[in-house]
Amino acid sequence: MPSPTGALSLTAILQDRGVDFAALGGAYLVILATLILTGPAYAAARHYLVISPNRWTRDFGIYASLVLATLLIAIVLENESLPLGSATLHYVAVPQLLLLLGVHLSIWHRQEPWLVALGAGATTATVVVGVLLGITTNLLRPAYWVTLLMLAVLLAFLWRKAVSTKHGFATASIYVGSKETLDAVATAQKPWLGLVQWVALIGASISLAVSNSLLRGRGLEEIPAVEVAGESILLLVVTILVCAVPAASYWLARKAWMPELTRFVWLAWIVVGFAFTYGNYLNVLARA
């Protein structure tokens, strides 16, 4: 029989991480509202839209899974590395995140139209409920807002690449290019980026370095240009090193350059940028 002391200790551990009856009740209501909105969103998608099971629907499942997994990692990092009670993200959000993650991992595995519609409907409901919760309360922290923004961008991406209205699909000219490109072969890329990609990557790195300085509590007039340049260069160098290992391994194994290298570079940049930014964010919270 478990001792009362052990039960009290477990209760204290959970409360320090924002898990109490009030928080659990609120999380349950959020999940319930999301499920209620998912129903009509899914029904509308199945009734009015045509979803093409192409490579872009797979990408939607991949990137949405990565966004949700990143938030889960952030929740664990905050609660386990910061002083007790100072975390801004709480474990009560984990059940809903796991449900969403499961749906999008399924889309990653198989791109069936009904499954994509379910994932898109659940994501839409999550964004709507999250925005309403953020507007009406002060419960949403920056990481939640960034997650909602990324999910909204991915929904727009899915709509642009893989979704048509049934009316538009029925009346489209037969000469209009189809969105159904599931078996499109990705061609190998040269082992370097073009000018446009380099300009975008350098600009994004500088913007992220400026954002990190602002995150440390500095004003724009207080940010040293040398520090911004150094951090952006470090971000680029780490990204290049991260990409060089698999690209070189691919060449040694197949004597061909890695396909879709550009997308891999941006994915690596996002991961490295997240590590830099979230490390700064945790330091700011620890000093608060």
C-alpha positions in Angstrom: 0.0 0.0 0.0 1.5 3.4 -1.0 2.4 5.6 1.9 0.6 9.0 2.3 4.0 10.7 2.3 4.8 9.3 -1.2 1.4 10.4 -2.5 2.0 13.9 -1.1 5.4 14.0 -2.6 4.0 13.1 -6.0 1.3 15.7 -5.7 3.9 18.4 -4.9 6.0 17.4 -7.9 3.0 17.6 -10.2 1.9 21.0 -8.7 5.4 22.4 -9.2 5.0 21.6 -12.9 1.6 23.2 -13.2 -0.4 19.9 -12.9 -3.3 20.3 -10.5 -7.0 19.7 -10.6 -7.8 23.2 -11.9 -5.2 23.0 -14.7 -6.3 19.5 -15.6 -9.9 20.7 -15.8 -8.9 23.6 -18.0 -6.9 21.3 -20.3 -9.9 18.9 -20.5 -12.1 21.8 -21.6 -9.6 22.9 -24.2 -9.4 19.3 -25.6 -13.2 19.1 -25.6 -13.6 22.4 -27.5 -11.0 21.3 -30.0 -12.7 17.9 -30.6 -16.1 19.7 -31.0 -14.6 22.1 -33.6 -12.7 19.3 -35.4 -16.0 17.5 -36.2 -17.5 20.2 -38.5 -14.1 21.1 -39.9 -13.5 17.5 -40.9 -17.1 17.2 -42.3 -16.7 20.4 -44.3 -13.3 19.3 -45.7 -14.7 16.0 -46.9 -17.8 17.6 -48.4 -16.4 20.7 -50.1 -12.8 20.0 -50.8 -10.6 17.6 -52.9 -7.4 16.7 -51.2 -4.7 15.3 -53.5 -2.5 12.7 -51.7 0.8 14.0 -53.1 4.3 14.7 -51.7 3.1 18.0 -50.2 0.6 16.3 -48.0 3.4 14.1 -46.7 5.5 17.2 -46.1 2.6 18.7 -44.2 2.5 15.7 -41.9 6.3 15.8 -41.5 6.6 19.5 -40.6 3.5 19.6 -38.4 4.9 16.6 -36.5 8.3 18.4 -36.1 6.5 21.6 -34.8 4.5 19.6 -32.2 7.5 17.5 -31.2 9.5 20.8 -30.7 6.9 22.2 -28.4 6.9 18.9 -26.4 10.7 19.1 -26.1 10.4 22.8 -25.0 7.9 21.8 -22.3 10.2 19.2 -20.9 13.3 21.5 -21.0 11.5 24.3 -19.2 10.0 22.2 -16.4 13.1 20.1 -15.8 15.9 22.7 -16.2 14.4 25.9 -14.7 13.7 26.6 -11.0 10.5 25.1 -9.7 7.4 27.1 -10.5 9.1 29.4 -13.1 8.3 27.4 -16.3 5.9 29.1 -18.7 4.9 25.9 -20.4 3.0 23.2 -18.5 2.6 19.4 -18.8 -1.2 19.7 -19.0 -0.9 20.6 -22.7 0.9 17.3 -23.4 -2.2 15.1 -24.0 -3.6 17.3 -26.7 -0.2 17.7 -28.3 0.2 13.9 -28.3 -3.2 13.4 -30.0 -2.3 15.9 -32.7 1.2 14.4 -33.1 -0.3 11.0 -33.5 -2.6 12.2 -36.3 0.2 14.0 -38.2 2.6 11.1 -37.8 -0.1 8.9 -39.5 -0.3 11.5 -42.3 3.5 11.2 -42.6 3.2 7.4 -43.0 0.2 7.3 -45.4 -1.4 10.2 -47.3 -5.0 9.1 -47.4 -7.4 12.0 -48.2 -9.7 11.3 -45.2 -6.7 11.2 -42.8 -5.2 14.4 -44.2 -8.7 16.0 -43.8 -8.8 14.8 -40.2 -5.3 16.2 -39.5 -6.1 19.5 -41.2 -9.4 19.8 -39.3 -7.8 19.1 -36.0 -5.0 21.6 -36.7 -7.6 24.2 -37.7 -9.6 23.6 -34.6 -6.4 23.8 -32.5 -5.4 27.1 -34.0 -8.9 28.6 -33.5 -9.2 27.4 -29.9 -5.7 28.5 -29.1 -6.2 32.0 -30.5 -9.5 32.4 -28.6 -7.8 31.2 -25.4 -4.9 33.6 -26.0 -7.2 36.6 -26.6 -9.5 35.9 -23.6 -6.8 34.8 -21.1 -3.1 35.3 -20.3 -2.4 31.6 -20.4 -0.6 31.5 -23.8 3.2 32.1 -23.7 5.4 33.0 -26.7 6.2 29.3 -27.4 2.5 28.6 -27.8 1.9 31.6 -30.1 4.9 30.6 -32.3 3.5 27.0 -32.5 0.0 28.3 -33.5 1.6 30.6 -36.1 3.6 27.7 -37.6 0.5 25.4 -37.7 -1.4 28.2 -39.5 1.4 28.6 -42.0 1.4 24.8 -42.6 -2.3 24.8 -43.2 -1.9 27.6 -45.8 0.9 25.5 -47.4 -1.3 22.5 -47.5 -4.1 24.5 -49.1 -1.8 25.9 -51.7 -0.1 22.6 -52.7 -2.7 19.9 -52.2 -6.3 21.2 -51.8 -8.9 22.3 -54.3 -12.6 23.0 -54.0 -14.8 20.4 -55.5 -16.4 23.0 -57.7 -13.0 24.3 -58.9 -11.8 20.7 -59.4 -14.9 19.9 -61.5 -14.7 23.0 -63.7 -10.9 23.2 -64.1 -9.5 22.9 -67.6 -7.9 19.5 -68.4 -4.8 21.5 -69.3 -4.4 22.8 -65.8 -1.5 21.1 -64.0 -2.7 18.5 -61.5 -1.7 18.7 -57.8 -1.4 14.9 -57.7 2.4 14.4 -57.9 2.8 11.6 -55.3 5.4 9.8 -57.3 7.4 12.8 -58.4 11.1 12.0 -58.3 13.3 14.5 -56.4 16.4 15.2 -58.5 19.8 15.6 -57.0 21.0 19.1 -56.3 24.5 20.6 -56.6 26.4 20.6 -53.3 25.9 24.4 -52.8 23.1 26.9 -52.6 22.2 29.5 -55.2 22.4 33.2 -54.7 18.8 33.6 -53.7 19.0 30.9 -51.1 22.2 32.4 -49.6 20.7 35.9 -49.4 17.6 34.4 -47.7 19.7 32.3 -45.3 22.0 35.2 -44.3 19.0 37.5 -43.9 17.2 35.0 -41.7 20.3 34.4 -39.6 20.8 38.2 -39.0 17.1 38.6 -38.1 17.4 35.7 -35.7 20.5 37.1 -34.1 18.7 40.5 -33.6 15.7 38.7 -32.1 18.0 36.9 -29.7 19.5 40.2 -28.5 16.0 41.6 -28.0 15.1 38.5 -26.1 18.0 39.2 -23.7 16.2 42.5 -22.8 18.2 44.9 -25.0 16.7 47.7 -27.0 17.4 48.0 -30.7 19.8 50.9 -30.1 21.7 48.8 -27.6 22.4 45.9 -29.9 26.1 45.8 -30.9 26.5 45.1 -34.6 29.6 42.9 -34.0 27.7 40.6 -31.7 24.8 40.2 -34.2 27.3 39.5 -37.0 29.2 37.0 -34.8 26.0 35.1 -33.8 24.6 35.0 -37.3 28.0 33.7 -38.7 28.0 31.1 -35.9 24.5 30.1 -36.8 25.5 29.7 -40.5 28.7 27.8 -39.7 26.9 25.3 -37.5 24.2 24.9 -40.1 26.8 24.2 -42.8 28.6 21.6 -40.6 25.3 19.9 -39.8 24.5 19.6 -43.5 28.0 18.7 -44.6 28.0 15.3 -42.8 24.9 13.7 -44.4 25.6 15.3 -47.8 29.1 13.9 -47.9 27.9 10.5 -46.6 25.3 10.4 -49.3 27.9 11.2 -52.0 30.3 8.5 -50.6 27.5 5.9 -50.5 25.8 6.6 -53.9 28.2 8.8 -55.9 25.5 11.3 -56.3 24.5 14.5 -54.5 21.7 14.5 -52.0 18.3 15.3 -53.5 16.3 18.3 -52.1 19.5 19.7 -50.4 17.9 23.1 -50.1 15.0 21.9 -48.0 17.4 19.9 -45.8 19.6 23.0 -45.3 16.5 25.1 -44.2 15.4 22.3 -41.9 18.9 22.1 -40.3 18.9 25.9 -39.9 15.5 25.8 -38.2 16.8 23.2 -35.7 20.0 25.1 -35.0 18.2 28.4 -34.7 15.7 26.8 -32.3 18.6 25.6 -30.1 20.2 29.1 -30.0 16.9 30.9 -29.4 15.5 28.6 -26.8 18.8 28.5 -24.9 18.6 32.3 -24.6 14.9 32.0 -23.6 15.7 29.6 -20.8 18.5 31.8 -19.6 16.1 34.8 -19.5 13.5 32.8 -17.5 16.2 31.5 -15.1 17.3 35.1 -14.3 13.7 36.3 -13.9 
